[in-house]
Amino acid sequence: MSLTRFQDYVFLEYKHHYFVWEASWEMFRPIDSIRWNGDRFELDDKQYCSDPMNEFYGYGALQMKRACTLLTEKYSGEMQNAAILETPTLGIPTWFRDRRVVLSPCAPTDLSSWKRMCRGHPRTCRKSPRGKKFTRRA
């Protein structure tokens, strides 16, 4: 079990299943992953949110709704202690330049998409500034 926070979301990983805190419902609900689509991070919950007229919308089935109710009772008080993430890795991550990220199938993997994702803060070593003279010591 691990609670993590990314942007306005609180995520719970429980037995290799992922849940997000839905503030308007005041419950956890299941998701498959959170992935980068080229412009922003989006929740991948199409499996659970297919028909809005279904009574189990957002949960998929009665068993999942019961499990989410139990998880909410057990872990809703611990959300203040959630670890803060810079880049979420909920799902099956792949390498995108210097970070492990879950990518959408149609996400571009170009430099401009990466800059939007990391907001210009790379994790790799930077190049030395140009125009500065360095002395070489023997």
MODELLER restraints for C-alpha pairs under 7 A, 6 or more apart:
rsr = mdl.restraints
at = mdl.atoms
rsr.add(forms.Gaussian(group=physical.xy_distance, feature=features.Distance(at['CA:1:A'], at['CA:12:A']), mean=6.95, stdev=0.5))
rsr.add(forms.Gaussian(group=physical.xy_distance, feature=features.Distance(at['CA:1:A'], at['CA:13:A']), mean=5.45, stdev=0.5))
rsr.add(forms.Gaussian(group=physical.xy_distance, feature=features.Distance(at['CA:1:A'], at['CA:14:A']), mean=4.66, stdev=0.5))
rsr.add(forms.Gaussian(group=physical.xy_distance, feature=features.Distance(at['CA:1:A'], at['CA:15:A']), mean=6.90, stdev=0.5))
rsr.add(forms.Gaussian(group=physical.xy_distance, feature=features.Distance(at['CA:2:A'], at['CA:12:A']), mean=5.71, stdev=0.5))
rsr.add(forms.Gaussian(group=physical.xy_distance, feature=features.Distance(at['CA:2:A'], at['CA:13:A']), mean=5.29, stdev=0.5))
rsr.add(forms.Gaussian(group=physical.xy_distance, feature=features.Distance(at['CA:2:A'], at['CA:14:A']), mean=6.93, stdev=0.5))
rsr.add(forms.Gaussian(group=physical.xy_distance, feature=features.Distance(at['CA:3:A'], at['CA:10:A']), mean=6.96, stdev=0.5))
rsr.add(forms.Gaussian(group=physical.xy_distance, feature=features.Distance(at['CA:3:A'], at['CA:11:A']), mean=5.65, stdev=0.5))
rsr.add(forms.Gaussian(group=physical.xy_distance, feature=features.Distance(at['CA:3:A'], at['CA:12:A']), mean=4.69, stdev=0.5))
rsr.add(forms.Gaussian(group=physical.xy_distance, feature=features.Distance(at['CA:3:A'], at['CA:13:A']), mean=6.65, stdev=0.5))
rsr.add(forms.Gaussian(group=physical.xy_distance, feature=features.Distance(at['CA:3:A'], at['CA:79:A']), mean=6.89, stdev=0.5))
rsr.add(forms.Gaussian(group=physical.xy_distance, feature=features.Distance(at['CA:3:A'], at['CA:82:A']), mean=4.87, stdev=0.5))
rsr.add(forms.Gaussian(group=physical.xy_distance, feature=features.Distance(at['CA:3:A'], at['CA:83:A']), mean=6.55, stdev=0.5))
rsr.add(forms.Gaussian(group=physical.xy_distance, feature=features.Distance(at['CA:4:A'], at['CA:10:A']), mean=5.76, stdev=0.5))
rsr.add(forms.Gaussian(group=physical.xy_distance, feature=features.Distance(at['CA:4:A'], at['CA:11:A']), mean=5.19, stdev=0.5))
rsr.add(forms.Gaussian(group=physical.xy_distance, feature=features.Distance(at['CA:4:A'], at['CA:12:A']), mean=6.57, stdev=0.5))
rsr.add(forms.Gaussian(group=physical.xy_distance, feature=features.Distance(at['CA:4:A'], at['CA:82:A']), mean=4.68, stdev=0.5))
rsr.add(forms.Gaussian(group=physical.xy_distance, feature=features.Distance(at['CA:4:A'], at['CA:83:A']), mean=4.66, stdev=0.5))
rsr.add(forms.Gaussian(group=physical.xy_distance, feature=features.Distance(at['CA:4:A'], at['CA:84:A']), mean=5.81, stdev=0.5))
rsr.add(forms.Gaussian(group=physical.xy_distance, feature=features.Distance(at['CA:4:A'], at['CA:85:A']), mean=6.72, stdev=0.5))
rsr.add(forms.Gaussian(group=physical.xy_distance, feature=features.Distance(at['CA:5:A'], at['CA:11:A']), mean=6.12, stdev=0.5))
rsr.add(forms.Gaussian(group=physical.xy_distance, feature=features.Distance(at['CA:5:A'], at['CA:82:A']), mean=5.78, stdev=0.5))
rsr.add(forms.Gaussian(group=physical.xy_distance, feature=features.Distance(at['CA:5:A'], at['CA:83:A']), mean=5.84, stdev=0.5))
rsr.add(forms.Gaussian(group=physical.xy_distance, feature=features.Distance(at['CA:5:A'], at['CA:84:A']), mean=4.71, stdev=0.5))
rsr.add(forms.Gaussian(group=physical.xy_distance, feature=features.Distance(at['CA:5:A'], at['CA:85:A']), mean=6.00, stdev=0.5))
rsr.add(forms.Gaussian(group=physical.xy_distance, feature=features.Distance(at['CA:6:A'], at['CA:84:A']), mean=6.06, stdev=0.5))
rsr.add(forms.Gaussian(group=physical.xy_distance, feature=features.Distance(at['CA:6:A'], at['CA:85:A']), mean=5.37, stdev=0.5))
rsr.add(forms.Gaussian(group=physical.xy_distance, feature=features.Distance(at['CA:6:A'], at['CA:86:A']), mean=6.88, stdev=0.5))
rsr.add(forms.Gaussian(group=physical.xy_distance, feature=features.Distance(at['CA:6:A'], at['CA:88:A']), mean=6.87, stdev=0.5))
rsr.add(forms.Gaussian(group=physical.xy_distance, feature=features.Distance(at['CA:9:A'], at['CA:20:A']), mean=6.78, stdev=0.5))
rsr.add(forms.Gaussian(group=physical.xy_distance, feature=features.Distance(at['CA:9:A'], at['CA:21:A']), mean=6.67, stdev=0.5))
rsr.add(forms.Gaussian(group=physical.xy_distance, feature=features.Distance(at['CA:10:A'], at['CA:20:A']), mean=5.78, stdev=0.5))
rsr.add(forms.Gaussian(group=physical.xy_distance, feature=features.Distance(at['CA:10:A'], at['CA:21:A']), mean=5.43, stdev=0.5))
rsr.add(forms.Gaussian(group=physical.xy_distance, feature=features.Distance(at['CA:11:A'], at['CA:18:A']), mean=6.99, stdev=0.5))
rsr.add(forms.Gaussian(group=physical.xy_distance, feature=features.Distance(at['CA:11:A'], at['CA:19:A']), mean=5.62, stdev=0.5))
rsr.add(forms.Gaussian(group=physical.xy_distance, feature=features.Distance(at['CA:11:A'], at['CA:20:A']), mean=4.55, stdev=0.5))
rsr.add(forms.Gaussian(group=physical.xy_distance, feature=features.Distance(at['CA:11:A'], at['CA:21:A']), mean=6.35, stdev=0.5))
rsr.add(forms.Gaussian(group=physical.xy_distance, feature=features.Distance(at['CA:12:A'], at['CA:18:A']), mean=5.79, stdev=0.5))
rsr.add(forms.Gaussian(group=physical.xy_distance, feature=features.Distance(at['CA:12:A'], at['CA:19:A']), mean=5.00, stdev=0.5))
rsr.add(forms.Gaussian(group=physical.xy_distance, feature=features.Distance(at['CA:12:A'], at['CA:20:A']), mean=6.24, stdev=0.5))
rsr.add(forms.Gaussian(group=physical.xy_distance, feature=features.Distance(at['CA:13:A'], at['CA:19:A']), mean=6.36, stdev=0.5))
rsr.add(forms.Gaussian(group=physical.xy_distance, feature=features.Distance(at['CA:18:A'], at['CA:30:A']), mean=5.87, stdev=0.5))
rsr.add(forms.Gaussian(group=physical.xy_distance, feature=features.Distance(at['CA:18:A'], at['CA:31:A']), mean=5.60, stdev=0.5))
rsr.add(forms.Gaussian(group=physical.xy_distance, feature=features.Distance(at['CA:18:A'], at['CA:32:A']), mean=6.36, stdev=0.5))
rsr.add(forms.Gaussian(group=physical.xy_distance, feature=features.Distance(at['CA:19:A'], at['CA:28:A']), mean=5.80, stdev=0.5))
rsr.add(forms.Gaussian(group=physical.xy_distance, feature=features.Distance(at['CA:19:A'], at['CA:29:A']), mean=5.19, stdev=0.5))
rsr.add(forms.Gaussian(group=physical.xy_distance, feature=features.Distance(at['CA:19:A'], at['CA:30:A']), mean=4.26, stdev=0.5))
rsr.add(forms.Gaussian(group=physical.xy_distance, feature=features.Distance(at['CA:19:A'], at['CA:31:A']), mean=5.50, stdev=0.5))
rsr.add(forms.Gaussian(group=physical.xy_distance, feature=features.Distance(at['CA:20:A'], at['CA:28:A']), mean=5.32, stdev=0.5))
rsr.add(forms.Gaussian(group=physical.xy_distance, feature=features.Distance(at['CA:20:A'], at['CA:29:A']), mean=5.49, stdev=0.5))
rsr.add(forms.Gaussian(group=physical.xy_distance, feature=features.Distance(at['CA:20:A'], at['CA:30:A']), mean=6.38, stdev=0.5))
rsr.add(forms.Gaussian(group=physical.xy_distance, feature=features.Distance(at['CA:20:A'], at['CA:31:A']), mean=6.81, stdev=0.5))
rsr.add(forms.Gaussian(group=physical.xy_distance, feature=features.Distance(at['CA:21:A'], at['CA:27:A']), mean=5.84, stdev=0.5))
rsr.add(forms.Gaussian(group=physical.xy_distance, feature=features.Distance(at['CA:21:A'], at['CA:28:A']), mean=4.34, stdev=0.5))
rsr.add(forms.Gaussian(group=physical.xy_distance, feature=features.Distance(at['CA:21:A'], at['CA:29:A']), mean=6.46, stdev=0.5))
rsr.add(forms.Gaussian(group=physical.xy_distance, feature=features.Distance(at['CA:22:A'], at['CA:28:A']), mean=5.81, stdev=0.5))
rsr.add(forms.Gaussian(group=physical.xy_distance, feature=features.Distance(at['CA:22:A'], at['CA:29:A']), mean=6.72, stdev=0.5))
rsr.add(forms.Gaussian(group=physical.xy_distance, feature=features.Distance(at['CA:27:A'], at['CA:68:A']), mean=6.97, stdev=0.5))
rsr.add(forms.Gaussian(group=physical.xy_distance, feature=features.Distance(at['CA:27:A'], at['CA:69:A']), mean=6.85, stdev=0.5))
rsr.add(forms.Gaussian(group=physical.xy_distance, feature=features.Distance(at['CA:27:A'], at['CA:72:A']), mean=5.60, stdev=0.5))
rsr.add(forms.Gaussian(group=physical.xy_distance, feature=features.Distance(at['CA:28:A'], at['CA:68:A']), mean=5.60, stdev=0.5))
rsr.add(forms.Gaussian(group=physical.xy_distance, feature=features.Distance(at['CA:28:A'], at['CA:72:A']), mean=5.85, stdev=0.5))
rsr.add(forms.Gaussian(group=physical.xy_distance, feature=features.Distance(at['CA:29:A'], at['CA:58:A']), mean=6.53, stdev=0.5))
rsr.add(forms.Gaussian(group=physical.xy_distance, feature=features.Distance(at['CA:29:A'], at['CA:59:A']), mean=6.19, stdev=0.5))
rsr.add(forms.Gaussian(group=physical.xy_distance, feature=features.Distance(at['CA:29:A'], at['CA:68:A']), mean=6.04, stdev=0.5))
rsr.add(forms.Gaussian(group=physical.xy_distance, feature=features.Distance(at['CA:30:A'], at['CA:59:A']), mean=6.29, stdev=0.5))
rsr.add(forms.Gaussian(group=physical.xy_distance, feature=features.Distance(at['CA:31:A'], at['CA:43:A']), mean=6.99, stdev=0.5))
rsr.add(forms.Gaussian(group=physical.xy_distance, feature=features.Distance(at['CA:31:A'], at['CA:44:A']), mean=6.03, stdev=0.5))
rsr.add(forms.Gaussian(group=physical.xy_distance, feature=features.Distance(at['CA:31:A'], at['CA:45:A']), mean=4.72, stdev=0.5))
rsr.add(forms.Gaussian(group=physical.xy_distance, feature=features.Distance(at['CA:32:A'], at['CA:44:A']), mean=5.49, stdev=0.5))
rsr.add(forms.Gaussian(group=physical.xy_distance, feature=features.Distance(at['CA:32:A'], at['CA:45:A']), mean=5.80, stdev=0.5))
rsr.add(forms.Gaussian(group=physical.xy_distance, feature=features.Distance(at['CA:32:A'], at['CA:91:A']), mean=6.59, stdev=0.5))
rsr.add(forms.Gaussian(group=physical.xy_distance, feature=features.Distance(at['CA:33:A'], at['CA:43:A']), mean=6.21, stdev=0.5))
rsr.add(forms.Gaussian(group=physical.xy_distance, feature=features.Distance(at['CA:33:A'], at['CA:44:A']), mean=5.21, stdev=0.5))
rsr.add(forms.Gaussian(group=physical.xy_distance, feature=features.Distance(at['CA:33:A'], at['CA:90:A']), mean=5.01, stdev=0.5))
rsr.add(forms.Gaussian(group=physical.xy_distance, feature=features.Distance(at['CA:33:A'], at['CA:91:A']), mean=4.59, stdev=0.5))
rsr.add(forms.Gaussian(group=physical.xy_distance, feature=features.Distance(at['CA:34:A'], at['CA:41:A']), mean=6.43, stdev=0.5))
rsr.add(forms.Gaussian(group=physical.xy_distance, feature=features.Distance(at['CA:34:A'], at['CA:42:A']), mean=5.55, stdev=0.5))
rsr.add(forms.Gaussian(group=physical.xy_distance, feature=features.Distance(at['CA:34:A'], at['CA:43:A']), mean=4.51, stdev=0.5))
rsr.add(forms.Gaussian(group=physical.xy_distance, feature=features.Distance(at['CA:34:A'], at['CA:44:A']), mean=5.71, stdev=0.5))
rsr.add(forms.Gaussian(group=physical.xy_distance, feature=features.Distance(at['CA:34:A'], at['CA:90:A']), mean=5.77, stdev=0.5))
rsr.add(forms.Gaussian(group=physical.xy_distance, feature=features.Distance(at['CA:34:A'], at['CA:91:A']), mean=6.91, stdev=0.5))
rsr.add(forms.Gaussian(group=physical.xy_distance, feature=features.Distance(at['CA:34:A'], at['CA:102:A']), mean=6.87, stdev=0.5))
rsr.add(forms.Gaussian(group=physical.xy_distance, feature=features.Distance(at['CA:35:A'], at['CA:41:A']), mean=5.34, stdev=0.5))
rsr.add(forms.Gaussian(group=physical.xy_distance, feature=features.Distance(at['CA:35:A'], at['CA:42:A']), mean=5.49, stdev=0.5))
rsr.add(forms.Gaussian(group=physical.xy_distance, feature=features.Distance(at['CA:35:A'], at['CA:43:A']), mean=6.50, stdev=0.5))
rsr.add(forms.Gaussian(group=physical.xy_distance, feature=features.Distance(at['CA:35:A'], at['CA:44:A']), mean=6.98, stdev=0.5))
rsr.add(forms.Gaussian(group=physical.xy_distance, feature=features.Distance(at['CA:35:A'], at['CA:102:A']), mean=4.74, stdev=0.5))
rsr.add(forms.Gaussian(group=physical.xy_distance, feature=features.Distance(at['CA:35:A'], at['CA:103:A']), mean=5.16, stdev=0.5))
rsr.add(forms.Gaussian(group=physical.xy_distance, feature=features.Distance(at['CA:35:A'], at['CA:104:A']), mean=5.77, stdev=0.5))
rsr.add(forms.Gaussian(group=physical.xy_distance, feature=features.Distance(at['CA:36:A'], at['CA:42:A']), mean=6.40, stdev=0.5))
rsr.add(forms.Gaussian(group=physical.xy_distance, feature=features.Distance(at['CA:36:A'], at['CA:102:A']), mean=6.27, stdev=0.5))
rsr.add(forms.Gaussian(group=physical.xy_distance, feature=features.Distance(at['CA:36:A'], at['CA:103:A']), mean=4.92, stdev=0.5))
rsr.add(forms.Gaussian(group=physical.xy_distance, feature=features.Distance(at['CA:36:A'], at['CA:104:A']), mean=5.76, stdev=0.5))
rsr.add(forms.Gaussian(group=physical.xy_distance, feature=features.Distance(at['CA:36:A'], at['CA:107:A']), mean=6.88, stdev=0.5))
rsr.add(forms.Gaussian(group=physical.xy_distance, feature=features.Distance(at['CA:37:A'], at['CA:103:A']), mean=6.43, stdev=0.5))
rsr.add(forms.Gaussian(group=physical.xy_distance, feature=features.Distance(at['CA:37:A'], at['CA:104:A']), mean=5.07, stdev=0.5))
rsr.add(forms.Gaussian(group=physical.xy_distance, feature=features.Distance(at['CA:37:A'], at['CA:106:A']), mean=6.90, stdev=0.5))
rsr.add(forms.Gaussian(group=physical.xy_distance, feature=features.Distance(at['CA:37:A'], at['CA:107:A']), mean=4.66, stdev=0.5))
rsr.add(forms.Gaussian(group=physical.xy_distance, feature=features.Distance(at['CA:38:A'], at['CA:107:A']), mean=4.83, stdev=0.5))
rsr.add(forms.Gaussian(group=physical.xy_distance, feature=features.Distance(at['CA:38:A'], at['CA:108:A']), mean=5.65, stdev=0.5))
rsr.add(forms.Gaussian(group=physical.xy_distance, feature=features.Distance(at['CA:38:A'], at['CA:113:A']), mean=5.34, stdev=0.5))
rsr.add(forms.Gaussian(group=physical.xy_distance, feature=features.Distance(at['CA:39:A'], at['CA:113:A']), mean=6.72, stdev=0.5))
rsr.add(forms.Gaussian(group=physical.xy_distance, feature=features.Distance(at['CA:39:A'], at['CA:116:A']), mean=6.75, stdev=0.5))
rsr.add(forms.Gaussian(group=physical.xy_distance, feature=features.Distance(at['CA:48:A'], at['CA:57:A']), mean=6.57, stdev=0.5))
rsr.add(forms.Gaussian(group=physical.xy_distance, feature=features.Distance(at['CA:48:A'], at['CA:58:A']), mean=4.92, stdev=0.5))
rsr.add(forms.Gaussian(group=physical.xy_distance, feature=features.Distance(at['CA:48:A'], at['CA:59:A']), mean=5.21, stdev=0.5))
rsr.add(forms.Gaussian(group=physical.xy_distance, feature=features.Distance(at['CA:48:A'], at['CA:60:A']), mean=4.44, stdev=0.5))
rsr.add(forms.Gaussian(group=physical.xy_distance, feature=features.Distance(at['CA:49:A'], at['CA:57:A']), mean=5.46, stdev=0.5))
rsr.add(forms.Gaussian(group=physical.xy_distance, feature=features.Distance(at['CA:49:A'], at['CA:58:A']), mean=4.71, stdev=0.5))
rsr.add(forms.Gaussian(group=physical.xy_distance, feature=features.Distance(at['CA:51:A'], at['CA:57:A']), mean=6.45, stdev=0.5))
rsr.add(forms.Gaussian(group=physical.xy_distance, feature=features.Distance(at['CA:56:A'], at['CA:62:A']), mean=6.61, stdev=0.5))
rsr.add(forms.Gaussian(group=physical.xy_distance, feature=features.Distance(at['CA:59:A'], at['CA:65:A']), mean=5.48, stdev=0.5))
rsr.add(forms.Gaussian(group=physical.xy_distance, feature=features.Distance(at['CA:88:A'], at['CA:101:A']), mean=6.86, stdev=0.5))
rsr.add(forms.Gaussian(group=physical.xy_distance, feature=features.Distance(at['CA:89:A'], at['CA:100:A']), mean=6.85, stdev=0.5))
rsr.add(forms.Gaussian(group=physical.xy_distance, feature=features.Distance(at['CA:89:A'], at['CA:101:A']), mean=5.64, stdev=0.5))
rsr.add(forms.Gaussian(group=physical.xy_distance, feature=features.Distance(at['CA:89:A'], at['CA:102:A']), mean=6.23, stdev=0.5))
rsr.add(forms.Gaussian(group=physical.xy_distance, feature=features.Distance(at['CA:91:A'], at['CA:102:A']), mean=6.29, stdev=0.5))
rsr.add(forms.Gaussian(group=physical.xy_distance, feature=features.Distance(at['CA:92:A'], at['CA:102:A']), mean=5.92, stdev=0.5))
rsr.add(forms.Gaussian(group=physical.xy_distance, feature=features.Distance(at['CA:93:A'], at['CA:100:A']), mean=5.47, stdev=0.5))
rsr.add(forms.Gaussian(group=physical.xy_distance, feature=features.Distance(at['CA:93:A'], at['CA:101:A']), mean=4.74, stdev=0.5))
rsr.add(forms.Gaussian(group=physical.xy_distance, feature=features.Distance(at['CA:93:A'], at['CA:102:A']), mean=4.23, stdev=0.5))
rsr.add(forms.Gaussian(group=physical.xy_distance, feature=features.Distance(at['CA:94:A'], at['CA:100:A']), mean=5.24, stdev=0.5))
rsr.add(forms.Gaussian(group=physical.xy_distance, feature=features.Distance(at['CA:94:A'], at['CA:101:A']), mean=5.50, stdev=0.5))
rsr.add(forms.Gaussian(group=physical.xy_distance, feature=features.Distance(at['CA:94:A'], at['CA:102:A']), mean=5.98, stdev=0.5))
rsr.add(forms.Gaussian(group=physical.xy_distance, feature=features.Distance(at['CA:95:A'], at['CA:101:A']), mean=6.29, stdev=0.5))
rsr.add(forms.Gaussian(group=physical.xy_distance, feature=features.Distance(at['CA:98:A'], at['CA:123:A']), mean=6.36, stdev=0.5))
rsr.add(forms.Gaussian(group=physical.xy_distance, feature=features.Distance(at['CA:98:A'], at['CA:124:A']), mean=6.60, stdev=0.5))
